[in-house]
Amino acid sequence: MKEILKPRELANLCGISPDTVRSWCAKKQIKFATTAGGHKRFSKEDVLEFLKAQGFPLPKTGKLSPVRILVIDNNRAHCRELVSSLQKKTAFNVKEASEGYEIGRMVAEFDPNVLFLDPSTPDIDVFKICRDIQARATADQKKMIVISGSPDDSVFQIVREAGADDCVIQPFEKVEFLIESIRENFKIAG
């Protein structure tokens, strides 16, 4: 890792958006220096101290990486609302997908730790995705949360049998519940 990082380099290193880095700075959550031109710079020591204090998992490769979340929902408004809420309130690396090919590519390339899945998404079998991911992952690698527009207990039972960890009803009023669930699962400090 470089000794001094620019905001975009810090975002890339952590697997987050530059907006999240700006948010950390605005909230004075991370130490930074400002250049004569008004640009922010981060020292390696400050970055490591901040991420350790926040409870970010540090992979054995030495690359800093927060929890990766993939939101799969064909309703773009719901999808963007959840992605936006998660990115504003946390430093999680959040991406979205809504179509069959894109979903498969994102699951393979992004290798999410947490998936939010909508079973009504057309052209995909959310239950098959749950079963496939559970078959490949160890218990502590993945957490799957199914998003449902209906409080139907039979949906909950089917998705849990397919390997999902939880099922939440849309529209969810408090994204804090979801964030706390993720933090508990990955032992991340609030």
ROSE-4610 file (N, C-alpha, C; in Angstrom, 1 decimal, always signed):
// ROSE-4610
residu = [M/M/M/K/K/K/E/E/E/I/I/I/L/L/L/K/K/K/P/P/P/R/R/R/E/E/E/L/L/L/A/A/A/N/N/N/L/L/L/C/C/C/G/G/G/I/I/I/S/S/S/P/P/P/D/D/D/T/T/T/V/V/V/R/R/R/S/S/S/W/W/W/C/C/C/A/A/A/K/K/K/K/K/K/Q/Q/Q/I/I/I/K/K/K/F/F/F/A/A/A/T/T/T/T/T/T/A/A/A/G/G/G/G/G/G/H/H/H/K/K/K/R/R/R/F/F/F/S/S/S/K/K/K/E/E/E/D/D/D/V/V/V/L/L/L/E/E/E/F/F/F/L/L/L/K/K/K/A/A/A/Q/Q/Q/G/G/G/F/F/F/P/P/P/L/L/L/P/P/P/K/K/K/T/T/T/G/G/G/K/K/K/L/L/L/S/S/S/P/P/P/V/V/V/R/R/R/I/I/I/L/L/L/V/V/V/I/I/I/D/D/D/N/N/N/N/N/N/R/R/R/A/A/A/H/H/H/C/C/C/R/R/R/E/E/E/L/L/L/V/V/V/S/S/S/S/S/S/L/L/L/Q/Q/Q/K/K/K/K/K/K/T/T/T/A/A/A/F/F/F/N/N/N/V/V/V/K/K/K/E/E/E/A/A/A/S/S/S/E/E/E/G/G/G/Y/Y/Y/E/E/E/I/I/I/G/G/G/R/R/R/M/M/M/V/V/V/A/A/A/E/E/E/F/F/F/D/D/D/P/P/P/N/N/N/V/V/V/L/L/L/F/F/F/L/L/L/D/D/D/P/P/P/S/S/S/T/T/T/P/P/P/D/D/D/I/I/I/D/D/D/V/V/V/F/F/F/K/K/K/I/I/I/C/C/C/R/R/R/D/D/D/I/I/I/Q/Q/Q/A/A/A/R/R/R/A/A/A/T/T/T/A/A/A/D/D/D/Q/Q/Q/K/K/K/K/K/K/M/M/M/I/I/I/V/V/V/I/I/I/S/S/S/G/G/G/S/S/S/P/P/P/D/D/D/D/D/D/S/S/S/V/V/V/F/F/F/Q/Q/Q/I/I/I/V/V/V/R/R/R/E/E/E/A/A/A/G/G/G/A/A/A/D/D/D/D/D/D/C/C/C/V/V/V/I/I/I/Q/Q/Q/P/P/P/F/F/F/E/E/E/K/K/K/V/V/V/E/E/E/F/F/F/L/L/L/I/I/I/E/E/E/S/S/S/I/I/I/R/R/R/E/E/E/N/N/N/F/F/F/K/K/K/I/I/I/A/A/A/G/G/G]
num = [1/1/1/2/2/2/3/3/3/4/4/4/5/5/5/6/6/6/7/7/7/8/8/8/9/9/9/10/10/10/11/11/11/12/12/12/13/13/13/14/14/14/15/15/15/16/16/16/17/17/17/18/18/18/19/19/19/20/20/20/21/21/21/22/22/22/23/23/23/24/24/24/25/25/25/26/26/26/27/27/27/28/28/28/29/29/29/30/30/30/31/31/31/32/32/32/33/33/33/34/34/34/35/35/35/36/36/36/37/37/37/38/38/38/39/39/39/40/40/40/41/41/41/42/42/42/43/43/43/44/44/44/45/45/45/46/46/46/47/47/47/48/48/48/49/49/49/50/50/50/51/51/51/52/52/52/53/53/53/54/54/54/55/55/55/56/56/56/57/57/57/58/58/58/59/59/59/60/60/60/61/61/61/62/62/62/63/63/63/64/64/64/65/65/65/66/66/66/67/67/67/68/68/68/69/69/69/70/70/70/71/71/71/72/72/72/73/73/73/74/74/74/75/75/75/76/76/76/77/77/77/78/78/78/79/79/79/80/80/80/81/81/81/82/82/82/83/83/83/84/84/84/85/85/85/86/86/86/87/87/87/88/88/88/89/89/89/90/90/90/91/91/91/92/92/92/93/93/93/94/94/94/95/95/95/96/96/96/97/97/97/98/98/98/99/99/99/100/100/100/101/101/101/102/102/102/103/103/103/104/104/104/105/105/105/106/106/106/107/107/107/108/108/108/109/109/109/110/110/110/111/111/111/112/112/112/113/113/113/114/114/114/115/115/115/116/116/116/117/117/117/118/118/118/119/119/119/120/120/120/121/121/121/122/122/122/123/123/123/124/124/124/125/125/125/126/126/126/127/127/127/128/128/128/129/129/129/130/130/130/131/131/131/132/132/132/133/133/133/134/134/134/135/135/135/136/136/136/137/137/137/138/138/138/139/139/139/140/140/140/141/141/141/142/142/142/143/143/143/144/144/144/145/145/145/146/146/146/147/147/147/148/148/148/149/149/149/150/150/150/151/151/151/152/152/152/153/153/153/154/154/154/155/155/155/156/156/156/157/157/157/158/158/158/159/159/159/160/160/160/161/161/161/162/162/162/163/163/163/164/164/164/165/165/165/166/166/166/167/167/167/168/168/168/169/169/169/170/170/170/171/171/171/172/172/172/173/173/173/174/174/174/175/175/175/176/176/176/177/177/177/178/178/178/179/179/179/180/180/180/181/181/181/182/182/182/183/183/183/184/184/184/185/185/185/186/186/186/187/187/187/188/188/188/189/189/189/190/190/190]
x = [+0.8/+0.0/+0.9/+0.5/+1.2/+1.2/+2.2/+2.2/+1.2/+0.9/-0.1/-1.1/-2.4/-3.5/-4.3/-4.8/-5.8/-7.1/-8.2/-9.5/-9.9/-9.7/-10.1/-9.3/-8.0/-7.1/-7.6/-8.0/-8.5/-9.8/-10.7/-12.0/-11.7/-10.8/-10.5/-9.9/-9.0/-8.3/-9.3/-10.3/-11.3/-12.5/-12.6/-13.8/-15.0/-14.9/-16.1/-16.2/-17.2/-17.4/-16.6/-16.2/-15.6/-16.6/-17.9/-18.8/-18.7/-18.4/-18.3/-17.1/-16.0/-14.8/-15.1/-15.8/-16.2/-17.0/-17.9/-18.8/-18.0/-17.0/-16.1/-15.4/-14.9/-14.2/-15.2/-16.4/-17.4/-17.8/-17.8/-18.2/-17.0/-15.8/-14.6/-14.3/-14.7/-14.5/-13.1/-12.4/-11.1/-10.2/-8.9/-8.0/-7.5/-7.3/-6.8/-6.1/-5.2/-4.6/-5.1/-5.1/-5.6/-4.4/-4.3/-3.2/-3.5/-2.5/-2.7/-3.8/-4.0/-5.1/-6.4/-6.5/-7.8/-8.1/-7.1/-7.4/-7.1/-7.8/-7.6/-6.6/-5.8/-4.8/-4.8/-4.6/-4.7/-3.4/-2.9/-1.7/-2.1/-1.1/-1.3/-1.7/-1.0/-1.2/-2.6/-3.1/-4.4/-5.5/-5.3/-6.2/-6.3/-5.2/-5.2/-5.9/-5.5/-6.1/-7.6/-8.1/-9.5/-10.2/-9.7/-10.4/-10.4/-9.3/-9.3/-10.3/-10.4/-11.4/-12.8/-13.0/-14.4/-14.7/-13.7/-13.9/-13.9/-13.3/-13.2/-12.4/-12.9/-12.0/-10.8/-9.7/-8.5/-8.0/-8.2/-7.9/-6.4/-6.1/-4.7/-3.8/-4.4/-3.6/-3.1/-3.6/-3.2/-4.0/-4.9/-5.8/-6.9/-7.2/-8.3/-9.6/-10.6/-11.8/-13.0/-14.0/-15.1/-16.1/-17.1/-18.1/-18.7/-18.8/-19.4/-20.8/-21.7/-23.2/-23.7/-24.4/-25.1/-26.6/-27.2/-28.7/-29.3/-30.1/-30.7/-32.2/-32.7/-34.1/-34.4/-35.5/-35.9/-36.6/-37.0/-37.6/-36.5/-36.2/-35.0/-35.2/-36.4/-36.6/-36.2/-36.7/-36.4/-34.9/-34.4/-33.0/-32.1/-32.3/-31.5/-31.7/-32.9/-33.2/-32.4/-32.4/-31.6/-30.1/-29.6/-28.2/-27.8/-28.6/-28.3/-28.2/-29.2/-29.3/-28.1/-27.7/-26.5/-25.2/-25.1/-23.9/-23.8/-24.9/-24.9/-24.6/-25.1/-25.0/-23.8/-23.1/-22.0/-20.9/-19.9/-18.8/-18.8/-19.9/-20.0/-19.9/-19.3/-19.2/-20.5/-21.4/-22.7/-22.8/-23.3/-23.6/-25.0/-25.5/-26.9/-26.9/-27.8/-28.0/-29.5/-30.0/-31.5/-31.9/-30.9/-31.2/-30.3/-30.9/-30.2/-28.7/-28.3/-26.9/-26.0/-26.5/-25.8/-25.7/-26.8/-26.7/-25.7/-25.7/-24.7/-23.2/-23.0/-21.7/-21.3/-22.2/-21.9/-21.6/-22.4/-22.2/-20.8/-20.4/-19.1/-17.9/-18.0/-16.9/-16.8/-17.9/-18.0/-17.8/-18.2/-18.1/-18.6/-19.9/-20.5/-20.5/-20.4/-20.5/-22.0/-22.7/-24.2/-25.0/-26.0/-26.9/-28.3/-28.9/-30.3/-31.0/-31.9/-32.5/-34.0/-34.6/-36.0/-36.5/-37.3/-37.8/-38.7/-39.2/-40.1/-39.3/-38.0/-37.2/-37.4/-37.9/-38.1/-36.8/-36.9/-35.8/-34.7/-34.9/-34.0/-34.7/-34.0/-34.6/-33.8/-34.4/-33.7/-33.4/-34.3/-34.1/-32.9/-32.7/-31.6/-30.3/-30.3/-29.1/-28.8/-29.8/-29.5/-28.8/-29.4/-28.9/-27.5/-27.2/-25.9/-24.9/-25.2/-24.2/-24.0/-25.0/-24.8/-24.0/-24.1/-23.3/-21.9/-21.5/-20.1/-19.5/-20.2/-19.7/-19.7/-18.7/-18.7/-19.7/-20.1/-21.2/-20.8/-19.5/-19.2/-18.8/-18.9/-18.6/-19.7/-20.9/-22.0/-23.2/-24.0/-25.2/-26.2/-27.3/-28.3/-29.6/-30.0/-31.3/-32.2/-33.3/-34.3/-35.3/-35.5/-36.4/-37.8/-38.8/-40.1/-41.1/-42.0/-43.1/-44.3/-44.3/-45.4/-45.0/-45.8/-45.4/-46.0/-45.7/-46.2/-45.2/-45.7/-44.8/-44.3/-45.1/-44.6/-43.3/-43.3/-42.1/-40.9/-41.1/-40.0/-39.5/-40.4/-40.0/-39.2/-39.7/-39.0/-37.6/-37.5/-36.2/-35.2/-35.7/-34.8/-34.4/-35.3/-34.9/-33.9/-33.9/-33.0/-31.7/-31.6/-30.3/-30.2/-31.3/-31.2/-31.2/-30.6/-30.5/-31.7/-32.3/-33.4/-34.2/-35.4/-36.3/-36.9/-36.8/-37.3/-38.4/-39.4/-40.5/-40.3/-40.6/-40.5/-41.9/-41.9/-40.8/-40.3/-39.0/-38.5/-38.3/-38.7/-38.7/-37.3/-36.6/-35.4/-34.3/-33.4/-32.3/-31.3/-31.4/-30.5/-30.6/-31.8/-32.0/-31.1/-31.1/-30.3/-28.8/-28.4/-27.0/-26.5/-27.4/-27.0/-26.9/-27.7/-27.7/-26.3/-25.9/-24.7/-23.5/-23.5/-22.4/-22.3/-23.4/-23.3/-22.8/-23.2/-22.8/-21.3/-20.7/-19.3/-18.5/-19.1/-18.4/-17.7/-18.5/-18.0/-18.5/-17.6/-18.0/-18.9/-19.9/-20.8/-20.1]
y = [-1.2/+0.0/+1.2/+2.3/+3.5/+4.2/+5.0/+5.8/+6.9/+7.5/+8.6/+8.2/+8.3/+7.9/+9.1/+9.2/+10.1/+9.5/+10.3/+9.8/+8.6/+8.7/+7.6/+6.4/+6.5/+5.4/+4.7/+5.5/+4.9/+4.2/+4.8/+4.1/+2.8/+2.8/+1.6/+0.5/+0.9/+0.0/-0.7/+0.1/-0.4/-1.1/-0.9/-1.5/-0.7/+0.6/+1.4/+2.5/+3.3/+4.4/+5.7/+6.5/+7.8/+8.6/+8.5/+9.2/+8.8/+7.5/+7.0/+7.7/+7.8/+8.5/+9.9/+10.6/+12.0/+12.1/+11.1/+11.1/+11.0/+10.0/+9.9/+11.2/+11.9/+13.2/+14.2/+14.3/+15.3/+15.1/+13.9/+13.5/+13.5/+13.8/+13.8/+12.4/+11.4/+10.0/+9.5/+10.1/+9.6/+10.9/+10.7/+11.8/+12.0/+13.2/+13.5/+14.9/+15.1/+16.3/+17.0/+18.3/+19.0/+19.7/+19.4/+20.1/+21.5/+22.3/+23.7/+23.9/+22.9/+23.0/+22.6/+22.2/+21.8/+20.3/+19.5/+18.1/+17.3/+16.3/+15.5/+14.4/+14.1/+13.0/+12.3/+11.0/+10.1/+9.3/+9.3/+8.5/+7.1/+6.2/+4.8/+4.4/+5.0/+4.8/+5.2/+6.4/+6.8/+5.9/+5.5/+4.6/+3.3/+2.7/+1.4/+1.6/+2.7/+2.9/+3.1/+3.8/+4.0/+2.7/+2.0/+0.8/-0.3/-0.3/-1.3/-0.9/+0.4/+0.9/+0.7/+0.7/+0.4/-1.1/-1.9/-3.3/-3.9/-3.3/-3.8/-5.1/-6.2/-7.4/-7.1/-7.5/-7.3/-8.6/-8.9/-10.1/-10.4/-11.7/-12.2/-11.6/-11.2/-10.6/-9.2/-8.6/-7.3/-6.2/-6.6/-5.6/-5.3/-4.1/-3.7/-3.9/-4.5/-4.8/-4.9/-4.0/-4.1/-5.2/-5.4/-6.4/-6.0/-7.0/-6.7/-7.2/-6.3/-6.6/-6.4/-7.4/-7.4/-7.4/-6.4/-6.3/-6.7/-7.8/-8.3/-8.0/-7.1/-6.7/-6.1/-6.6/-6.1/-4.8/-4.4/-3.1/-2.1/-1.3/-0.4/+0.6/+1.1/+2.1/+1.5/+0.3/-0.4/-0.7/-1.1/-1.5/-0.3/+0.8/+2.0/+2.6/+2.5/+3.0/+2.2/+0.9/+0.1/+0.3/+0.4/+0.6/+1.9/+3.0/+4.3/+4.4/+3.8/+3.7/+3.0/+1.9/+1.2/+2.0/+2.6/+3.4/+4.6/+5.3/+6.5/+6.2/+5.1/+4.8/+3.9/+3.3/+2.4/+2.6/+1.9/+1.8/+0.5/-0.2/-1.4/-1.1/-2.1/-2.0/-2.6/-1.8/-2.2/-2.0/-3.1/-3.0/-3.6/-3.4/-3.9/-4.6/-5.5/-6.2/-6.5/-6.6/-6.8/-7.7/-8.1/-9.0/-10.3/-11.4/-12.7/-12.7/-12.3/-12.4/-11.5/-10.3/-9.3/-9.9/-10.6/-11.2/-12.3/-13.1/-14.2/-13.7/-12.7/-12.1/-11.4/-10.7/-10.0/-10.9/-12.0/-13.0/-13.6/-13.9/-14.5/-13.5/-12.3/-11.4/-10.6/-10.2/-9.4/-10.2/-11.5/-12.4/-11.8/-11.5/-10.8/-11.6/-11.0/-11.6/-11.7/-10.7/-10.6/-10.3/-11.1/-10.9/-10.6/-9.5/-9.2/-9.7/-10.6/-11.2/-11.0/-10.6/-10.5/-11.7/-12.5/-13.8/-13.5/-12.2/-12.0/-11.5/-11.4/-11.0/-11.9/-11.5/-12.4/-12.9/-14.0/-14.6/-15.2/-15.3/-15.9/-16.7/-17.7/-18.6/-18.2/-17.3/-16.9/-18.1/-19.0/-20.2/-21.0/-21.1/-21.8/-21.1/-19.8/-19.0/-19.2/-19.2/-19.5/-20.9/-21.9/-23.3/-23.4/-22.8/-22.8/-22.1/-21.0/-20.2/-21.0/-21.5/-22.2/-23.5/-24.1/-25.3/-25.0/-23.8/-23.5/-22.8/-22.2/-21.4/-22.1/-21.6/-22.0/-21.1/-21.5/-20.8/-19.3/-19.1/-17.7/-16.8/-17.4/-16.6/-15.8/-16.3/-15.7/-15.5/-14.5/-14.3/-13.9/-14.6/-14.3/-13.8/-12.7/-12.1/-11.9/-12.6/-12.5/-11.3/-10.5/-9.4/-9.8/-9.6/-10.0/-8.9/-8.8/-7.8/-8.3/-9.5/-10.1/-10.8/-10.6/-11.3/-12.7/-13.5/-14.8/-15.8/-16.5/-17.5/-18.6/-18.9/-20.0/-19.6/-18.3/-17.7/-17.8/-17.4/-17.5/-18.9/-19.9/-21.3/-21.8/-21.5/-21.9/-21.3/-20.0/-19.4/-19.9/-20.2/-20.7/-22.1/-22.9/-24.3/-24.2/-23.2/-23.0/-22.5/-22.0/-21.6/-20.2/-19.4/-18.0/-17.9/-16.9/-16.7/-16.0/-15.1/-14.3/-13.8/-13.3/-12.8/-11.5/-10.4/-9.1/-8.7/-7.9/-7.5/-6.1/-5.9/-4.5/-3.9/-2.6/-1.7/-1.7/-1.8/-1.8/-0.4/-0.1/+1.3/+1.6/+0.6/+0.9/+0.1/+0.7/+0.0/-0.3/+0.4/+0.1/-1.4/-1.9/-3.4/-4.2/-3.9/-4.7/-4.5/-3.3/-3.0/-3.7/-3.7/-4.3/-5.9/-6.4/-7.9/-8.2/-7.4/-7.6/-7.4/-6.4/-6.1/-7.3/-7.8/-8.9/-10.2/-10.4/-11.6/-11.6/-10.4/-10.3/-9.7/-9.5/-9.0/-7.7/-6.8/-5.4/-4.5/-3.6/-2.7/-1.6/-1.1/+0.0/+1.3]
z = [+0.0/+0.0/+0.0/-0.8/-0.8/+0.5/+0.8/+2.1/+2.2/+1.0/+1.0/-0.1/+0.2/-0.7/-1.1/-2.3/-2.8/-2.5/-2.4/-2.1/-3.0/-4.3/-5.3/-5.0/-4.7/-4.3/-3.1/-2.1/-0.8/-1.1/-1.9/-2.3/-3.0/-4.0/-4.7/-3.8/-2.9/-2.0/-1.1/-0.7/+0.3/-0.4/-1.7/-2.4/-2.2/-2.0/-1.7/-2.8/-2.7/-3.6/-3.1/-4.0/-3.6/-2.7/-2.9/-2.1/-0.6/-0.4/+1.0/+1.6/+0.9/+1.4/+1.7/+0.8/+1.1/+2.3/+2.5/+3.7/+5.0/+4.9/+6.1/+6.4/+5.4/+5.6/+6.2/+5.6/+6.0/+7.5/+7.9/+9.3/+10.2/+9.6/+10.4/+11.1/+10.3/+10.8/+10.6/+9.6/+9.2/+9.2/+9.6/+9.5/+8.1/+7.7/+6.4/+6.4/+5.4/+5.2/+4.0/+3.9/+2.7/+2.0/+0.7/+0.0/-0.2/-0.7/-1.0/-2.0/-2.9/-3.9/-3.4/-2.1/-1.5/-1.7/-2.1/-2.2/-0.9/-0.7/+0.6/+0.3/+1.3/+1.2/+2.6/+2.5/+3.6/+3.8/+5.1/+5.3/+5.6/+5.2/+5.4/+6.8/+7.8/+9.2/+9.6/+9.2/+9.5/+8.9/+7.7/+7.0/+7.8/+8.1/+8.9/+10.2/+10.9/+12.2/+12.1/+11.2/+11.0/+10.7/+9.7/+9.3/+10.4/+11.2/+12.3/+13.4/+13.7/+14.6/+14.2/+12.9/+12.4/+12.3/+12.5/+12.5/+11.1/+10.1/+8.8/+8.8/+8.1/+7.9/+7.0/+7.4/+6.6/+6.1/+4.8/+4.2/+4.3/+4.2/+4.3/+3.3/+2.2/+1.1/+1.4/+2.5/+2.9/+2.2/+1.3/+0.7/+1.6/+1.8/+2.7/+1.9/+2.6/+1.9/+2.9/+2.7/+3.6/+3.1/+3.8/+3.3/+2.0/+1.1/-0.2/-0.3/-0.7/-0.7/-2.1/-2.6/-3.9/-3.7/-4.2/-4.1/-5.5/-5.5/-6.7/-6.6/-7.4/-7.4/-8.7/-9.3/-10.6/-10.5/-9.3/-9.1/-8.9/-9.9/-9.9/-8.7/-8.5/-7.4/-6.1/-5.8/-4.5/-4.4/-5.5/-5.5/-5.2/-5.9/-5.7/-4.3/-3.8/-2.4/-1.4/-1.5/-0.6/-0.8/-2.0/-2.3/-1.7/-2.0/-1.5/+0.0/+0.6/+2.1/+2.7/+2.1/+2.7/+2.5/+1.3/+1.1/+1.9/+2.2/+3.0/+4.5/+5.0/+6.4/+6.8/+5.8/+6.1/+5.1/+5.3/+4.3/+3.6/+3.6/+2.8/+1.3/+0.6/-0.8/-1.4/-1.9/-2.4/-3.9/-4.5/-6.0/-6.2/-7.4/-7.7/-9.0/-9.2/-10.4/-10.5/-11.8/-11.9/-13.0/-13.9/-15.0/-14.9/-15.5/-15.4/-15.6/-16.8/-17.1/-16.2/-15.9/-15.0/-13.6/-13.2/-11.8/-11.7/-12.7/-12.7/-12.8/-13.6/-13.7/-12.4/-11.8/-10.5/-9.4/-9.3/-8.3/-8.4/-9.7/-10.0/-9.8/-10.3/-10.3/-9.0/-8.4/-7.2/-6.0/-6.0/-4.9/-3.6/-3.6/-2.5/-1.2/-0.1/+1.2/+1.6/+1.2/+1.5/+0.2/+0.1/-1.1/-0.5/-1.1/-0.9/-2.2/-2.1/-3.3/-3.3/-4.4/-4.6/-5.3/-4.7/-5.4/-6.6/-6.7/-7.9/-9.1/-9.0/-10.1/-11.3/-12.5/-13.6/-14.2/-14.9/-15.6/-14.7/-13.4/-12.6/-11.5/-11.0/-10.0/-8.7/-7.9/-6.7/-5.8/-5.7/-4.8/-5.3/-6.6/-7.2/-6.9/-7.0/-6.6/-5.2/-4.3/-2.8/-2.7/-3.3/-3.2/-3.7/-4.9/-5.5/-4.6/-4.1/-3.3/-2.0/-1.4/-0.2/-0.4/-1.5/-1.8/-2.0/-2.4/-2.6/-1.4/-0.5/+0.5/+1.9/+2.7/+4.1/+4.8/+6.0/+6.7/+7.0/+7.2/+7.6/+6.3/+5.1/+3.9/+3.4/+3.5/+2.8/+3.8/+3.5/+4.2/+3.2/+3.1/+2.0/+2.7/+2.3/+2.9/+1.7/+1.7/+0.6/+0.9/-0.1/+0.0/-0.6/+0.1/-0.3/-0.2/-1.2/-1.1/-0.4/+0.1/+0.7/+2.0/+3.1/+4.3/+4.4/+3.4/+3.2/+3.9/+4.9/+5.7/+4.8/+3.7/+2.8/+2.1/+1.7/+1.0/+2.0/+3.2/+4.2/+4.4/+4.4/+4.6/+3.4/+2.2/+1.0/+0.9/+1.1/+1.0/+2.0/+3.2/+4.3/+3.9/+3.4/+2.9/+1.8/+1.0/-0.1/+0.3/+1.6/+2.1/+2.5/+2.4/+2.8/+4.3/+4.8/+6.3/+6.9/+6.1/+6.6/+5.4/+5.8/+4.8/+5.3/+4.6/+5.1/+4.1/+4.6/+3.9/+3.3/+2.1/+1.5/+1.6/+1.7/+1.9/+3.4/+3.6/+5.0/+5.4/+6.6/+7.0/+7.6/+8.2/+8.9/+8.3/+7.5/+7.0/+8.1/+9.2/+10.4/+10.8/+10.7/+11.1/+10.2/+8.9/+8.0/+8.2/+8.5/+8.8/+10.0/+11.1/+12.3/+12.1/+11.3/+11.0/+10.3/+9.4/+8.7/+9.6/+10.4/+11.3/+12.3/+12.8/+13.8/+13.1/+11.9/+11.2/+10.9/+10.5/+10.2/+11.3/+12.5/+13.7/+13.4/+12.9/+12.5/+13.6/+14.1/+15.1/+14.5/+15.2/+14.7/+14.7]
